Amino acid sequence: MTILTLLLACVAPARAQSVQAQIARVVTPVATLEDVRVVLDWPADAPDGRLRLQAGRVDAGELGWTFERVDWQCPLRRAQAPGGEEGWRCDGVVRGAQGGPLRLAIALDAAHTGVRLSGDGGALALRRDARTPDRTGIDLRAVPVAWAEALVRQGWAGGQLRAGRLDGTVRIDAPSDRPLRIAADLALRGVALESDAGDVAGDGLDADLDFDLRLPAGRTLLTLDGQLRGGELLFGNAYLALPETPVGLGLTLARDDGGDWQFSRLAWDDGATLRVEGQARLRPDFTVDALALEIDSADARDLPARYLSGWLGLAGLSGLSLDGGLATRLSIEDGALRDARLRLRDLDIGDTAARFRFDRLTGAVRYSTHAPVRSSFAWGGGALYGMPFDAAAWTLLSGDGRLRLRDPVALSFLGGRIGFEALVLRPPAGDESLRMQTALRLEGLDIGALAEALDWPPFEGTLEGRIPTVRYADNRIEFDGGLTMDLFGGRIDVDALSIERPFGVAPTVSSDLALHGIDLHALTNVFDFGSIEGRLHGRIDGLRLVDWTATAFDAELHTERTRGVRQRISQRAVQNISSVGDASFVTSLQGQLIGVFDDFGYRAIGISCRLRNEVCRMGGLRSGPSTFTIVDGSGLPRLEVVGHNRDVDWPTLVARLVAVAGGDVEPVFD
């Protein structure tokens, strides 16, 4: 305000005065004004004068504020300061090239300078004392956070403040021989913020914060302590839903222009739910370069909802529930995990969709990339899709960036046993996601119990097999080797099995199946299809299920004569085959007499379907341009079932199968 003070000294109110000044550049401890024009008019014997100050540019570079084409006009009057000194007051509207008009009031005397800027429901009051010319005090009352956005961008170049209010005090020290320093006690209410890239965001944030910001040339130094109350925060894939109860926050940050974010102190205190202490180094894009953290959750029930939902959603585990305690210590160097230890304290893990459950997890898991470490943990039981499994204990070895199973583990499941003969797990590193490889042995799993648990038809049989390699990577499970199911008096071999997004949206299953000697009488009785006697063979190759619905396959099924096994088909089964296959049946007798016979002999049954784009290209024992034979009869009456449409809409075919299951089928006679 030096130039204004000089102009006021020239004013003699007894007679008319008009004073003007054109100044190229005015430098103050806080801001630099360029292209300045000051006009002061004071009519003779008038109690007030008229002041107008214009500046082409106002640059408070250290604070981040820059204004273009500033124009302030106000009535100027003499006033007496509280200490008895004579001073000046001027209160009027200020406008700039950006934003709407604000109200600016200035009070000057020999010892003090006071400035008050108000508008949009808030007010900012600035105080300076001649005895400490390098220090400025600011009081904030319901100030829109947008007023502080330029200052925030000094330390966070991509930061935007979208909504909210500020209350509190700010102290600015701007000595000529030392870096700018800003200290503040602030209350934030309803703050919304985000980064230019959208990878950092917050909404509805309430906080009480004390901070000390220093801005030496090319650097940012910040110490921050306070409490958060409610609101949401997003950092990349990390989403935080903060409680209304206070959450303690503390950090010490240093950063060079465009360089890494160096956090020499990180502290978070959400009571029994989560306590964190550590240090970190983040790259300019906020990815982790180095990290050392100690984390403790004495009561983990609120962890998924408050802190883990972002990551859990990506993994398809948005319904995860926790009950019990856990603690972890981890170290990251060069963006890769170096050491970690997870301690489990009677922790129950569940899923609201009832896909899995682990009870009473205890023990520890240790991971290392540079020194051999051993660990062990156990669970007291659990369930998979409602099917219980018993307790198991695991012993692990790590030391080369992998976790390995030291001894095989077996547990009871579905009346049989599942054995883990090997296990290797590699945490995410660089551009690679979590990877796991194991070897499984399945012994005598009861398919009937499986069918009951999954609400399938009452199948009976057992599941056996050894899978030498099961791989998990990039949200995909692949099985090397095969599974064998003894089912309906025959065998089904499963090969080339893989599952994409096993716990995510629209899980996708791919596989090849081979059928050997399936007892059709047992199969058709289960599905209430009508009776067929014989043995079924065939293949279903390239099977693809999306969200457990078939979208593609090449299927070919046929009967083969077997010594001692009759080949008979009931009238009801013929009707159902005709309905499903868009077919009709003909006999060697009059069609109207067909109802006299309960069943028929047949030489062979065969049907095929190539499913692509919701169209099933159908075939049979013999296929022509527009027809195909499904049942080739034998004996009297001789029966033949012929399909008339080679291309069948797959949803229509599925609807027919549903109708067959409901018994809503009418026969077609030719």
BELMOBEL-V747410 format. One record per backbone hydrogen bond with DSSP energy under -0.5 kcal/mol. NH is the residue of the N-H (numbers start at 1). CO is the residue of the C=O. If there is no record, write none. Layout:
BEGIN
nh->NH co->CO
nh->NH co->CO
END
This chain:
BEGIN
nh->5 co->1
nh->6 co->2
nh->7 co->3
nh->8 co->4
nh->9 co->5
nh->10 co->6
nh->10 co->7
nh->11 co->8
nh->13 co->11
nh->15 co->12
nh->17 co->42
nh->19 co->40
nh->21 co->38
nh->23 co->36
nh->26 co->33
nh->28 co->31
nh->32 co->59
nh->33 co->26
nh->34 co->57
nh->35 co->24
nh->36 co->23
nh->37 co->54
nh->38 co->21
nh->39 co->52
nh->40 co->19
nh->41 co->50
nh->42 co->17
nh->45 co->13
nh->46 co->43
nh->49 co->76
nh->50 co->41
nh->51 co->74
nh->52 co->39
nh->53 co->72
nh->54 co->37
nh->55 co->70
nh->56 co->34
nh->56 co->35
nh->57 co->34
nh->58 co->67
nh->59 co->32
nh->60 co->58
nh->60 co->65
nh->61 co->59
nh->63 co->60
nh->64 co->60
nh->65 co->60
nh->67 co->58
nh->69 co->56
nh->70 co->55
nh->71 co->95
nh->72 co->53
nh->73 co->93
nh->74 co->51
nh->75 co->91
nh->76 co->49
nh->77 co->89
nh->78 co->47
nh->79 co->87
nh->81 co->85
nh->84 co->81
nh->87 co->79
nh->88 co->108
nh->89 co->77
nh->90 co->106
nh->91 co->75
nh->92 co->104
nh->94 co->102
nh->95 co->71
nh->97 co->68
nh->102 co->94
nh->103 co->118
nh->104 co->92
nh->104 co->102
nh->105 co->116
nh->106 co->90
nh->107 co->114
nh->108 co->88
nh->109 co->112
nh->113 co->128
nh->114 co->107
nh->115 co->126
nh->116 co->105
nh->117 co->124
nh->118 co->103
nh->119 co->122
nh->122 co->119
nh->123 co->141
nh->124 co->117
nh->125 co->139
nh->126 co->115
nh->127 co->137
nh->128 co->113
nh->129 co->132
nh->129 co->135
nh->130 co->111
nh->132 co->129
nh->133 co->130
nh->135 co->132
nh->136 co->172
nh->137 co->127
nh->138 co->170
nh->139 co->125
nh->140 co->168
nh->141 co->123
nh->143 co->166
nh->145 co->164
nh->147 co->144
nh->148 co->145
nh->149 co->146
nh->152 co->148
nh->153 co->149
nh->154 co->150
nh->154 co->151
nh->155 co->151
nh->155 co->152
nh->156 co->152
nh->159 co->156
nh->160 co->194
nh->162 co->160
nh->162 co->192
nh->163 co->192
nh->165 co->189
nh->166 co->143
nh->167 co->187
nh->168 co->140
nh->169 co->185
nh->170 co->138
nh->171 co->183
nh->172 co->136
nh->173 co->171
nh->173 co->181
nh->174 co->134
nh->174 co->172
nh->178 co->175
nh->180 co->215
nh->181 co->173
nh->182 co->213
nh->183 co->171
nh->184 co->211
nh->185 co->169
nh->186 co->209
nh->187 co->167
nh->188 co->207
nh->189 co->165
nh->191 co->205
nh->192 co->163
nh->193 co->202
nh->194 co->160
nh->195 co->200
nh->196 co->158
nh->198 co->195
nh->201 co->234
nh->202 co->193
nh->203 co->232
nh->205 co->191
nh->206 co->229
nh->206 co->230
nh->207 co->188
nh->208 co->227
nh->209 co->186
nh->210 co->225
nh->211 co->184
nh->212 co->223
nh->213 co->182
nh->214 co->221
nh->215 co->180
nh->219 co->216
nh->220 co->255
nh->221 co->214
nh->222 co->253
nh->223 co->212
nh->224 co->251
nh->225 co->210
nh->226 co->249
nh->227 co->208
nh->228 co->247
nh->229 co->206
nh->230 co->243
nh->231 co->242
nh->232 co->203
nh->233 co->240
nh->234 co->201
nh->235 co->238
nh->236 co->199
nh->238 co->235
nh->239 co->237
nh->240 co->233
nh->241 co->306
nh->242 co->231
nh->242 co->240
nh->247 co->228
nh->248 co->269
nh->249 co->226
nh->250 co->267
nh->251 co->224
nh->252 co->265
nh->253 co->222
nh->254 co->262
nh->255 co->220
nh->256 co->260
nh->257 co->218
nh->259 co->256
nh->261 co->282
nh->262 co->254
nh->262 co->260
nh->263 co->261
nh->263 co->280
nh->264 co->252
nh->264 co->262
nh->265 co->252
nh->266 co->278
nh->267 co->250
nh->268 co->276
nh->269 co->248
nh->270 co->274
nh->273 co->270
nh->274 co->270
nh->275 co->296
nh->276 co->268
nh->277 co->294
nh->278 co->266
nh->279 co->292
nh->280 co->263
nh->281 co->290
nh->282 co->261
nh->283 co->287
nh->286 co->283
nh->289 co->281
nh->290 co->281
nh->291 co->332
nh->292 co->279
nh->293 co->330
nh->294 co->277
nh->295 co->328
nh->296 co->275
nh->297 co->326
nh->298 co->272
nh->299 co->272
nh->300 co->324
nh->302 co->299
nh->303 co->300
nh->304 co->300
nh->306 co->302
nh->307 co->303
nh->308 co->303
nh->308 co->304
nh->309 co->304
nh->312 co->308
nh->313 co->309
nh->314 co->310
nh->315 co->311
nh->316 co->313
nh->317 co->312
nh->320 co->317
nh->321 co->350
nh->323 co->348
nh->325 co->345
nh->326 co->297
nh->327 co->343
nh->328 co->295
nh->329 co->341
nh->330 co->293
nh->331 co->339
nh->332 co->291
nh->333 co->336
nh->335 co->289
nh->336 co->333
nh->337 co->428
nh->338 co->331
nh->339 co->331
nh->340 co->367
nh->341 co->329
nh->342 co->365
nh->343 co->327
nh->343 co->341
nh->344 co->363
nh->345 co->325
nh->346 co->344
nh->347 co->361
nh->348 co->323
nh->349 co->358
nh->350 co->321
nh->351 co->356
nh->352 co->319
nh->354 co->351
nh->357 co->383
nh->358 co->349
nh->359 co->381
nh->361 co->347
nh->362 co->378
nh->363 co->344
nh->364 co->376
nh->365 co->342
nh->367 co->340
nh->369 co->338
nh->373 co->398
nh->375 co->396
nh->377 co->394
nh->378 co->362
nh->379 co->392
nh->380 co->359
nh->381 co->359
nh->382 co->389
nh->383 co->357
nh->384 co->387
nh->385 co->355
nh->387 co->384
nh->388 co->386
nh->389 co->382
nh->390 co->412
nh->392 co->379
nh->394 co->377
nh->396 co->375
nh->397 co->404
nh->398 co->373
nh->399 co->368
nh->399 co->402
nh->401 co->368
nh->403 co->425
nh->404 co->397
nh->405 co->423
nh->406 co->395
nh->406 co->404
nh->407 co->395
nh->409 co->420
nh->411 co->418
nh->413 co->416
nh->414 co->388
nh->416 co->413
nh->417 co->443
nh->418 co->411
nh->419 co->441
nh->420 co->409
nh->421 co->419
nh->421 co->439
nh->422 co->439
nh->424 co->437
nh->425 co->403
nh->426 co->435
nh->429 co->432
nh->432 co->429
nh->435 co->426
nh->436 co->472
nh->437 co->424
nh->438 co->470
nh->439 co->422
nh->440 co->467
nh->441 co->419
nh->442 co->465
nh->443 co->417
nh->445 co->463
nh->446 co->414
nh->447 co->445
nh->447 co->461
nh->448 co->461
nh->450 co->446
nh->451 co->447
nh->452 co->448
nh->453 co->449
nh->454 co->450
nh->455 co->452
nh->456 co->451
nh->459 co->457
nh->462 co->486
nh->463 co->445
nh->464 co->484
nh->465 co->442
nh->466 co->482
nh->467 co->440
nh->468 co->466
nh->469 co->480
nh->470 co->438
nh->471 co->478
nh->472 co->436
nh->473 co->476
nh->474 co->434
nh->476 co->473
nh->477 co->499
nh->478 co->471
nh->479 co->497
nh->480 co->469
nh->480 co->478
nh->482 co->466
nh->483 co->494
nh->484 co->464
nh->485 co->492
nh->486 co->462
nh->486 co->484
nh->487 co->485
nh->487 co->490
nh->488 co->460
nh->490 co->487
nh->491 co->516
nh->492 co->485
nh->493 co->514
nh->494 co->483
nh->495 co->493
nh->495 co->512
nh->498 co->510
nh->499 co->477
nh->500 co->508
nh->501 co->475
nh->504 co->501
nh->507 co->504
nh->508 co->500
nh->509 co->545
nh->510 co->498
nh->511 co->543
nh->512 co->495
nh->513 co->540
nh->514 co->493
nh->515 co->538
nh->516 co->491
nh->518 co->536
nh->519 co->488
nh->520 co->518
nh->520 co->534
nh->523 co->519
nh->524 co->520
nh->525 co->521
nh->526 co->522
nh->527 co->523
nh->528 co->524
nh->528 co->525
nh->529 co->524
nh->533 co->568
nh->536 co->518
nh->537 co->558
nh->538 co->515
nh->539 co->556
nh->540 co->513
nh->541 co->554
nh->543 co->511
nh->544 co->552
nh->545 co->509
nh->546 co->549
nh->547 co->507
nh->547 co->545
nh->548 co->507
nh->549 co->546
nh->551 co->544
nh->552 co->544
nh->553 co->611
nh->554 co->541
nh->555 co->609
nh->556 co->539
nh->557 co->607
nh->558 co->537
nh->559 co->605
nh->560 co->535
nh->565 co->562
nh->566 co->564
nh->568 co->566
nh->569 co->600
nh->570 co->531
nh->571 co->598
nh->574 co->570
nh->575 co->571
nh->576 co->572
nh->577 co->573
nh->578 co->574
nh->579 co->575
nh->580 co->576
nh->581 co->577
nh->582 co->579
nh->583 co->578
nh->584 co->642
nh->585 co->668
nh->586 co->640
nh->588 co->638
nh->593 co->590
nh->594 co->591
nh->596 co->593
nh->597 co->594
nh->600 co->569
nh->602 co->567
nh->603 co->632
nh->604 co->632
nh->606 co->630
nh->607 co->557
nh->608 co->619
nh->609 co->555
nh->610 co->617
nh->611 co->553
nh->611 co->609
nh->612 co->610
nh->612 co->615
nh->615 co->612
nh->616 co->648
nh->617 co->610
nh->617 co->615
nh->618 co->616
nh->618 co->646
nh->619 co->608
nh->621 co->606
nh->621 co->629
nh->622 co->629
nh->624 co->627
nh->628 co->643
nh->629 co->622
nh->630 co->628
nh->630 co->641
nh->631 co->641
nh->632 co->604
nh->633 co->631
nh->633 co->639
nh->634 co->601
nh->640 co->586
nh->641 co->631
nh->642 co->584
nh->642 co->640
nh->643 co->628
nh->644 co->582
nh->648 co->616
nh->648 co->646
nh->650 co->614
nh->653 co->649
nh->654 co->650
nh->655 co->651
nh->656 co->652
nh->657 co->653
nh->658 co->654
nh->659 co->655
nh->660 co->656
nh->661 co->657
nh->662 co->658
nh->663 co->660
nh->664 co->659
nh->665 co->663
nh->670 co->585
END
